[in-house]
Amino acid sequence: MTRAATIRMVLGLALVALLGAGGMLRLRHLRIANPATFGETMGTGYSIRIAGRIDKRRLDALAAAINRRLAELDAQMSTWNPLSEISRFNASDELGPFPISADFGTVAVRALELARDTGGAFDPTLQPLLNLWGFGSGGHGRRVPDDAEIAKVKAFTGHEKVWIEHGTNLWKAAPGVQLELAAMAKGYGVDAVAALLREAGFDNWFVEIGGEVVVQGLNPDGEPWKIGIQYPTTNPLDERLQGVLHVKQGAIATSGNYRNHIKVGELVYSHILDPRTGRAMLSDTAGVTVVAPDCATADGMATALSVMECDEALAWAERHPGIEAMLLVRGSSGEIHERFSSGFRAATGYIPALANKERDP
């Protein structure tokens, strides 16, 4: 379990203890100010914050609905769950049709569309390569594979090797083809929770799964929600911010090559693989933040833009209405340069943390 997930679990247990104490004291109508919910799903942590006061019984019902919805999505699309639909599809030698749930079908269709739209910079069939490098749920220790190993496994990847029929039947071109939808499924989960909050009539809230975020309205201080963009460093104890977004409405996803990686000498191999080469990224782009109308889109695009060269990524974002992006690019001396699409700062109220402009230690 990651450090962040552990913290979320501890906070979640504290919240459960508080609610339990309220029940023991028969405070059936306890109103909780600015309630928060924490937990785990899809192999990562999640957190939800609602501004205002909520009746305990209403909060309990909402928390139960959220947990059920996330459990449904986990049972469909988490490769870390060996019994999930995606895990069973990956393990199957049958070429199809393989029946899947509607949510799974929706995400698979959108992932394949993004793969085509980005010319293969995004690819939902990378699970065999992720496992080879040790970043996937089926990996056996992180390592840098040689060219022959990559070529052998790469023969089973490529978005054209998977297709979907009627939205609920998956086909694969060969038994070794496998899907990995984490780069879009987490964002889809955020969107699903956001839909529950809207349906319940809440106006001011924050939802996050594995760092992917959707916000609406104002925070408990009556201001836009503040979302920190982490300074890109490989030091896990360094929690400096590169800057802060101030957002009232929208979906934000961030992808970076500086935390989940393999380090060999001075080289840092990112967990983000370039589908076109099968190799881990060795790019000067240290981080990408995308703002989009929904989080599934932002999630997938943050990954895709991380694979592209900086100018190519920004040009791609400019061609897609409603999409804004910020790239953090490392200079020759280790300094970080911020590059923006034309509307990013206006859309996010971005304020850089000037004190964090020092060289990465």
TORZAKOL-720075 format. One record per atom (N, C-alpha, C, O, CB): x, y, z; residue in one letter. Coordinates in steps of 0.1 Angstrom, whole numbers, plus 5000, padded with zeros to 4 digits. Glycine has a CB too. Example, Ala and Ser with C-alpha at 12.3 -4.5 7.8 and 13.67 -1.06 7.14 Angstrom:
// residues 2
513249435078A512349555078A513249675078A514249675085A511349555090A512849785071S513749895071S512950005079S513450115080S514149945057S
END
This chain:
// residues 361
500849885000M500050005000M500950125000M501950135007M499050005012M500550234992T501350354991T501150435004T500250415012T500950434979T502150525006R502050615018R500750695018R500050705028R503250705018R500350745006A499150825005A497950745008A496950785015A499050884991A497850615003A496750535006A496650495021A495550495026A496850404998A497750475027T497750455042T497150565049T496350545058T499250425046T497550685045I497050805052I495550815050I494850845060I497750935047I495150785038R493650795035R492950695044R491850715049R493350775021R493450575045M492850465053M492750505068M491650485074M493550335052M493750565073V493750605087V492650715089V491950705099V495150665091V492650815080L491650915081L490250855080L489250895087L491851025071L490050755071G488750695069G488350625082G487150635085G488850595058G489250555088L488950485100L488550575111L487650545119L490150395105L489250695112A488850795122A487450845119A486650865129A489850915121A487050865107L485750905103L484650805107L483650835113L485550945089L484950675105V484050565108V483850565124V482750545129V484650435103V484950585131A484950585145A484050695150A483250685159A486350595152A484150815144L483350935148L481850905145L481050925154L483751055140L481550845134L480150815131L479550705140L478450715144L479950775116L480450615143G480050505152G479750565166G478750525172G481150395153G480550655171A480350715184A478950785184A478250785193A481450805188A478650855173G477450925172G476250835173G475250865179G477351005159G476350715166G475350615167G475150565181G473950545186G475550505158G476250545188M476150485202M475450585211M474750545221M477550455207M475650715209L475050825217L473550855212L472950945217L475850945217L473050775202R471750795197R471550935191R470450985191R470750775208R472650995186L472451125179L472051095164L472851105155L473851205179L470851045163R470451005150R470351115139R470351085127R469050935151R470251235144H470151345135H471451435136H471351555133H468851435138H472551375139L473751455140L474051515126L473951445116L474951365144L474351645126R474751715114R476251735114R476751805123R473951845112R476951685104I478351685103I478851795094I478351805083I478951555099I479751885099A480151995091A481351955081A482251885086A480652115100A481151985069N482251955059N482651815059N483851785061N483452045061N481751715058P482151575059P483051525048P483151585037P480851485059P483851435052A484851375042A484751225043A484451165053A486351415046A484951155032T484951015031T486250965024T486651025014T483650965023T486850865029F488150805023F487950655021F487150595028F489350845033F488750605012G488750455010G489650414999G490550494995G487350415007G489450294995E490350244984E489450174973E488450114976E491350144989E489950194961T489250134949T490250124938T491150214937T487950214945T490050034929M490950014917M492450024920M493150074912M490550124907M492849964931G494249954935G494850084939G496050104940G494949914923G493950184943T494450314947T493550374958T492550304962T494650414936T493750494963G492850554973G491950654967G492150704956G493750614984G490850684974Y489950794970Y489550874982Y489650834993Y488750734963Y489151004979S488651094989S487551184984S487651214972S489851174995S486651214992I485451294988I485251394999I485251365011I484151204986I485051524995R484851625005R483551705001R483451744989R486051725006R482651735010I481451805007I481451925016I481651915028I480151725009I481252045011A481252165018A479752185024A478852175017A481652295010A479752215037G478452245043G478152135054G479052055057G477352245033G476952135059R476552045069R475551945064R474651975056R475852115081R475751815068I474851715062I474351625074I475151595083I475651625052I473151585073D472551495083D473251365082D473551315072D471051475081D473551305094K474351185095K473651065087K474350995080K474551135109K472351055088R471750945081R471850965066R471950875058R470250935085R471751095061R471851115047R473251095042R473551035031R471451265044R474251125051L475651095047L475950945047L476650905038L476651165058L475350875056D475550725056D474950665043D475650575037D474850665068D473850715039A473150665027A474050695015A474150615006A471750715025A474550815015L475350855003L476650775003L477050724992L475751005004L477350755015A478550685015A478350535010A479150475003A479150675029A477150475014A476850345010A476650334995A477150244988A475650295017A476050434989A475750434975A477150454967A477350384957A474850554971A477950534972I479250554966I480150434967I480750394957I480050674973I480150364978N480850244979N480350134970N481150054964N480850194994N479050124969R478450024960R478850054945R479249964938R476950024961R478850184941R479150224928R480650194925R480950144914R478850364925R481550224934L482950204932L483250054932L484150004924L483750274942L482549974940A482749834940A482349774927A482949674922A481949764952A481249824921E480749774908E481849794897E482249704889E479549844903E482449914897L483449954887L484749874890L485449834880L483750104887L485149854902D486249774905D486149634900D487049574895D486549774921D484949574902A484649434898A484649424883A484649314878A483249394904A484549534876Q484549534861Q485949554856Q486349484847Q483549634856Q486649664861M487749714853M489149724861M490049774856M487449854849M489249664873S490449664880S491249544877S490849434880S490149674895S492449564871T493349444869T493949394882T494549284882T494449484859T493849474893W494349434906W493349344913W493749284923W494649554915W492149324907N491149234913N491149114903N490649124892N489749304913N491648994908P491748884899P490448824895P490448744885P492548774906P489348864901L488048814897L487248914889L486148884885L487248784909L487849024886S487149134878S486949084864S487548984859S487949264878S486049154857E485749114843E487049134834E487249054826E484649204837E487749244836I488949264828I490049164831I490749124822I489449404831I490149124843S491149014847S490748884840S491648814835S491248994862S489448854840R489048724834R489148734818R489548634812R487548694837R488948854813F489148874798F490648854795F490948784785F488649014794F491448914803N492948904801N493448764802N494348714794N493648994810N492848684811A493348544813A492748444803A493248334802A492948504827A491748494796S491048404787S491848384774S492348474768S489648454783S491848254769D492448224756D491448234745D491748214733D493048084756D490148254748E489048264738E489148394731E489448494738E487648244745E488948394718L489048524711L487748604711L487848724708L489348484696L486648544715G485448624717G484248554711G484448444705G485648764711G483048604714P482748724721P482848704736P482448604741P481448784717P483348804744F483448794758F482548904764F482749024762F484948824763F481448864771P480448954775P480949044787P481648994796P479148884780P480749174786I481149264796I479949354800I478949364793I482349354792I480149424812S479149514817S479149644809S480049674801S479349544832S478049724810A477849844802A478949944805A479450014796A476549904805A479349964818D480350064821D481650024815D482350114809D480450074837D482049894816F483249844810F483249874795F484249924790F483449694813F482149844789G482049874774G482150014771G482850054761G480649824769G481550104779T481750254776T483150294777T483650364768T480850324786T483850254787V485250294789V486150234778V487050304773V485850254803V485850104775A486650044764A486550114751A487450134744A486249894763A485250154747V485050224735V485750354735V486450394725V483550244733V485650434746R486350564747R487850544746R488550634740R485950634759R488350444753A489850424752A490350394738A491350434734A490250304762A489550314731L489950274717L489850394708L490650414699L489050164712L488850484710E488750604703E489850694705E490450754696E487350674706E490250714718L491450794721L492750744715L493550814711L491550814736L492850614715A494050544709A494150584694A495250614689A493950394711A493050584687R493050614673R493250764671R494050804662R491650574666R492650844680D492750994679D494251044681D494651144676D491851064688D494950974690T496351014693T497350934685T498550944688T496550984708T496950864675G497950794667G498650684675G499850654671G498850884661G498050624685G498650524693G499550574705G500150494711G499550444684G499550704707A500250754719A499550704732A500150694742A500250904719A498250684731F497450614741F497050484736F496650464725F496150704746F497150374745D496850244741D496350164752D497150144762D498050174734D495150114752P494550034763P495049884764P494549814772P493150034763P495949844755T496349704754T497749684760T498449584757T496349654740T498249774769L499649774774L499849674785L501049664790L500049914778L498849604790Q499049524802Q500249424801Q500949414810Q497749444805Q500449354789P501549264789P502949344790P503849284796P501549194775P503049464784L504249534786L504449594800L505549594805L504249654776L503349634806L503449684820L503949574829L504649594838L502049744824L503449454827N503849344835N505349314832N506049274842N502949214832N505749314820L507149294817L508049384824L509149344829L507349304802L507749514825W508549614832W508349604847W509149664854W508149754826W507349534851G507049524866G506149634871G505949644883G508349534873G505549714862F504549814866F503149764867F502249834873F504649934857F502849654861G501449604860G501149514872G501949474880G501249524847G499849484873S499349394884S499849254883S499849184893S497849394884S500349214871G500849074869G502349074868G502948974864G500349014857G503049184872G504449194871G505149124882G504549094893G504949344871G506449094880H507249014891H508549094893H509649044891H507548874886H508449214898G509549294902G509949384890G509949344879G510749204905G510349504893R510649604883R512049584878R512949564885R510449744889R512149594864R513449584858R513349644844R512249664839R513849434858R514449664838V514449714824V514749604815V515849544814V515649824822V513749564807P513849444798P514749484786P514849594782P512449394793P515249374779D516049404767D515149414755D513949384756D517149294766D515749454744D515049474731D514249344727D513149354722D515949524721D514949234728A514249104724A513049084732A511949034726A515248994725A513049104745E511949074754E510749174750E509649134749E512249094768E511149294748I510149394744I509449364731I508249374730I510749534744I510249324721A509749294708A508749174709A507749164702A510849264698A509149074717K508248954718K506948984725K505948944720K509048854727K506949064735V505649104742V504849204734V503649194733V505949164756V505549294727K504949394719K504049334708K503149404703K505949494713K504349214704A503549154693A502149134698A501249104689A504249014690A501849134711F500549114716F499849254720F498749244726F500549024728F500449364717T499849494720T499449564707T499949534696T500849574729T498649674709G498149744698G496649754698G495949654699G498649684684G496149874698H494749894700H493849824689H492749794691H494350044700H494449804678E493749734667E493549584670E492749524663E494449754654E494149534681K494049394684K492849364693K492649254697K495249344691K492049464697V490849454705V489749534698V489949644694V491149504720V488549474698W487449544693W486249504701W486149404708W487249524678W485249594701I484049574709I482749574700I482649654690I483849684720I481849484703E480649464695E479449494703E479249434714E480549324689E478549584698H477349614705H477549674719H476649674727H476449494706H478749724722G479049784735G479149684746G479549734757G477949874738G478949554744T478949464756T479649334752T479649244761T477549434760T480349324741N481049204738N482449244733N482649314723N480349124727N483449184740L484849214736L485449094728L485148984730L485649234749L486249134718W487049044710W488549074711W488849184712W486449034696W489348974710K490748994710K491348914698K490748814694K491448944723K492448964692A492948904680A493848784683A494048704674A493849004673A494348774695A495148654699A495048634714A494748724721A496648684695A495348514719P495148474733P495948564742P495548594753P495448334735P497148614738G497948694747G497648834748G498248914756G499348684743G496648884741V496249024741V495449054755V494548974759V495349064729V495849164761Q495249194774Q494949344775Q495649424768Q496149154786Q493949384782L493549524784L494049574798L494149504807L492049544783L494349704798E494649774810E494049914809E494549994801E496249784813E492949944816L492150064815L492350164826L491550264827L490750034813L493350144834A493550234846A493650374842A493250464849A494750194854A494250404830A494450544826A493250614822A493250734818A495450544814A492050544823M490750604820M489750564830M488750634833M490350574806M489850444836A488850384845A488750464858A487750484863A489150244848A489950514863K489950594875K489150724873K488250754881K491350624880K489450784862G488650914859G487150884857G486350964861G489150974846G486850764851Y485450734849Y484750714863Y483650744865Y485350604841Y485550654872G485050634886G484750764893G483750784900G486050554894G485650864891V485451004896V484151054890V483351114898V486651094893V483951044877D482751094871D481451024877D480451094879D482851074856D481650894880A480450824885A480050874899A478950884902A480750674886A481050894907V480850954921V480251094920V479351124927V482150954929V480851174911A480351314909A478851304905A478051394909A481151384898A478451214896A477051194892A476151164904A475051224905A476851094882A476651084913L475851054925L475651174934L474551194940L476550944934L476751254935L476651384943L475651474937L474851544944L477951444945L475651494924R474751584917R473251534919R472351614922R475051594902R473151404917E471751344919E471251364933E470051374935E471751194915E472151364943A471751374957A471451524960A471051554971A472751324966A471751614951G471451754953G472551834959G472251954964G470251764961G473751784960F474851864966F475451954955F475551924944F475951764971F475752074960D476252184951D477752204952D478352264943D475552304954D478352174963N479752214966N480552094971N480352044982N479852324976N481452034962W482151914966W483351894958W483651954948W481151794964W484151804963F485451764957F485551614957F485251544967F486651824965F485851554945V486051404944V487351374938V487751434928V484851344936V488151274944E489451244939E489651094940E489351034950E490551314947E490151024929I490550884929I491950884923I492150914912I489550794922I492850844931G494250824926G494850954920G495650944911G494350714916G494451064925G494951194920G494151254909G494351374906G496351174916G493151184904E492251244894E491051304901E490451244910E491751134883E490651424896V489751514904V488651564896V488751604884V490551624910V487451574902V486351654897V485851744909V485651694920V485151574891V485651874906V485151964917V483852034911V483652054899V486152064921V483052084921Q481952164918Q481752264929Q481852224941Q480652084915Q481452384925G481052484935G482252544943G483352564937G480052434945G482052564956L483052634965L483452534976L482652444980L482452764970L484652564981N485152484993N484552535006N483752625005N486652484993N484852465017P484252515030P484452655034P483752715042P484652425041P485552715028D485752865031D485052955021D485253075021D487252885030D484252895012G483452975003G484353024991G483953124985G482953095010G485352954988E486252994977E486352884967E485952764970E487753024983E486952904955P487152794946P488052684952P488852714961P487752844933P487752564948W488552454953W490052474949W490352504938W488052314949W490952444958K492352464956K492952324953K492852234962K493052534968K493652304942I494152174938I495652194936I496052264926I493452114926I496452134944G497952154943G498552064931G498151944930G498552114956G499452124924I500152044914I501552024920I502352124923I500252124900I501951894921Q503151864928Q504351904920Q504451884908Q503151714932Q505351944927Y506651974921Y507251844917Y507351744925Y507652054931Y507751824904P508151694899P509551664904P510551704899P508151694884P509651574914T510851524920T510751374923T509651324926T511251604932T511851304921T511851164925T512051134940T512051024944T512951094917T512151244947N512251224962N510951214968N510151314968N513051354968N510551094973P509151074978P508851154990P507651164994P508950924981P509851214997L509551285009L509451435006L509051515015L510651265019L509651474994D509551614990D508151644986D507651594975D510551644978D507451724993E506051754991E505751894986E504651944988E505151725003E506751954980R506652094975R505552094964R505351994957R507952144970R504952214962L504052234951L504652314940L505452404943L502752294956L504352274928Q504752364916Q503852474915Q504252584911Q504752274903Q502552454918G501552564918G500252514922G500152394926G501452614903G499252604922V497952564927V496852614917V496952724912V497652634941V495952524914L494752554906L493652604915L493452554927L494252434898L492852694910H491652744918H490452724909H490252804899H491852894922H489652624912V488652574902V487252564909V487152514920V489052434896V486252614902K484852604907K484152484900K483152434906K484152734905K484552454888Q483852344881Q484852284871Q485552354863Q482652414873Q484852154871G485652084861G486351964865G486351924877G486652184855G487051894856A487751774858A489251794856A489651864846A487251654850A490051744864I491551764863I492251634865I491951564875I492051874874I493151604857A493951484858A495451514856A495751604848A493551374848A496351454864T497751474863T498451344861T498151244867T498251554875T499451344852S500351234849S501751274850S502151384845S500051164835S502551204857G503951234859G504851114859G504451004861G504151314872G506151144855N507151034854N508151034865N509150974864N507851044841N507751094877Y508851124887Y508651034900Y509451044908Y508851264890Y507550964901R507350884913R507350734911R508150664917R505950924920R506550684902N506450544900N507450514888N507150534876N505050494896N508650464892H509650454881H510750354885H510750294896H510350594879H511650324876I512850244878I514050334876I514150404866I512850114868I514950334885K516150424884K517350334882K517650244891K516350514896K518050354871V519350274868V520450384866V520450444856V519150184856V521350394876G522350504875G521650634875G520850664884G523150484862G521950714865E521350854864E520050844856E519350954855E522250944858E519650734850L518450724842L517250684850L517350594859L518650624831L516150754848V514850734855V513850684844V513550764835V514350854862V513450554845Y512550494836Y511150514842Y510850454852Y512850354832Y510250584835S508950614840S508050494839S508250404830S508250734833S506950484847H505950384846H505050404834H504250324830H505050374858H505150524828I504450554816I505150504804I506250544801I504150714814I504550404797L505250344786L504750414773L503550444771L504950194785L505650424763D505250474750D504750344742D505550264739D506550544743D503550344739P502950224732P503650194719P503650084714P501450234730P504150304713R504750284699R506150214700R506550154690R504850424693R506850224711T508150164712T508150044722T509049964721T509150264716T507150044731G507149944742G508149984753G508349904762G507549814736G508750104752R509750134762R509250244772R508250324769R510950194755R509750244784A509450344794A509950484789A510950494782A510050314808A509150584793M509450724788M510750774794M511050754806M508350814791M511650834786L512850904791L512751044786L513751104780L514150834785L511551104787S511251234782S511651344791S511751324803S509751244778S511851464786D512151584794D510851634801D510851714810D512751694786D509651584796T508351624802T508151544815T508051424815T507151594792T508251624826A508151564839A506751544844A506451454853A508951644849A505851624839G504451614844G503451684834G503851774828G504351674858G502251634833V501251684825V499951694833V499551604840V500951594812V499351814833T498051834839T497051874828T497251964820T498051944850T495851804828V494851824818V493551864824V493151804834V494651704809V492851964819V491552004823V490651974812V490852004800V491452154827V489451904815A488551854805A487151854810A486951874822A488951714800A486151844802P484751844807P484451734816P483551744825P483851844795P485051614814D484851504823D486251434827D487251464820D483951394817D486251364837C487551314843C488051194835C489251174834C487351274857C487151114829A487651004821A488451054809A489551004806A486550914816A487951164803T488751224792T490051284797T491051264791T487851334785T489951364808A491151424813A492251314817A493451334814A490851504826A491751204823D492651104827D493451044815D494651034816D491850994835D492651004805G493250944794G494151034786G495250994781G492250884784G493751164785M494551254778M495851294785M496851324778M493751384775M495851294798A497051324806A498151224803A499251254801A496751334821A497651094802T498650994798T499151004784T500350994781T497950854800T498251034775A498551044761A499551154758A500551144751A497351064752A499251274764L500151384762L501551364769L502451434764L499451514768L501551284779S502851254785S503851184776S505051194777S502651174798S503251104766V504051034757V504551114745V505551084739V503250914751V503751224742M504151304731M505251404735M505451434747M502951384726M505951454725E506851564727E506051694731E504851704727E507751594714E506651784738C505951894744C505151974733C503952004735C506951984751C505852024723D505152104713D504052024706D502952084704D506152144702D504251894704E503151814698E501951804707E500851804703E503751674695E502251784720A501151774730A500351894731A499151894731A501751734744A501052014732L500252134733L499452164720L498352214721L501252254735L500052134708A499352154696A498052064695A497052104691A500252124684A498251934700W497151844701W496051894710W494851894706W497551704706W496351954721A495352004731A494652124724A493452144726A496052054744A495352214717E494752324710E493752284700E492752354697E495852414704E493952174694R492952124683R491752064689R490752034682R493652024675R491652044702H490551974708H489752074718H490252104729H490951854716H488652124713P487852224722P487552164735P487252044737P486552264715P487652254746G487352214759G488452144767G488352114778G486152114759G489652124760I490752064766I491852174768I492252244759I491351944757I492352174780E493552264783E494552184790E494252084797E493052384792E495852224788A496952144794A498052224799A498352334793A497452044783A498752184809M500052234814M501052124814M500852024819M499852304828M502252154808L503352064808L504452114816L504852234815L503852024794L505052034825L506252074833L507452004826L507551884825L506152024848L508352084820V509452034812V510752064820V511052174824V509452104798V511551964821R512851974828R513952024819R514151974808R513251844834R514652134823G515652194815G516952114817G517052024825G515852334818G518052164810S519252094810S519952094823S520752004826S520252154799S519652194831S520252204845S519352154856S519552174867S520652344848S518252094852G517252034861G516152134865G515252094872G518052004874G516152254860E515152354863E513852314856E513852244845E515552494859E512752354862I511452314856I510852434849I510752544854I510452264867I510352414836H509752514828H508252484827H507952364824H510452534815H507352574828E505952554827E505552594812E505852704808E505152634837E504852504806R504352534792R502852514793R502352414799R505052434781R502052604787F500652604788F499952604774F500452654764F500152724796F498752534773S497852564762S497252704764S497352764775S496752454761S496652754754S496352904754S495352934765S495353044770S495752934740S494452844768G493352874778G493552814792G492652824800G492052834773G494752754795F494852684807F494752774819F494052744828F496152604807F495552884819R495552964831R494153034834R493753044845R496653074830R493453074823A492153134825A491153034830A490353064838A491653194812A491252904826A490352804830A490552754844A489652704850A490452684820A491752764849T492152704862T492552804873T492652764884T493252614860T492652934869G493153024879G494552984885G494753004897G492153044891G495352924876Y496652874881Y497552984887Y497753084881Y497352804870Y498152954899I499053044905I500352964908I500252864916I498553104918I501452994902P502752914905P503252944919P503053054924P503752954895P503852844924A504452854938A505952894935A506752804933A504452724946A506253024934L507553074930L508653024938L509753004933L507553224930L508352984951A509452934960A509852794955A510952754960A508952934974A509052734947N509452594943N510152594929N510352484923N508152514941N510652704925K511352714912K512852674913K513652684904K511352854906K513252624925E514652584927E514852454919E513952384914E514952564941E516152424917R516452294910R516052174918R516252184931R517952294907R515652074912D515251944918D516551894925D517551864919D514751844908D516451864939P517651824946P517951674942P518851614948P517351834961P
END
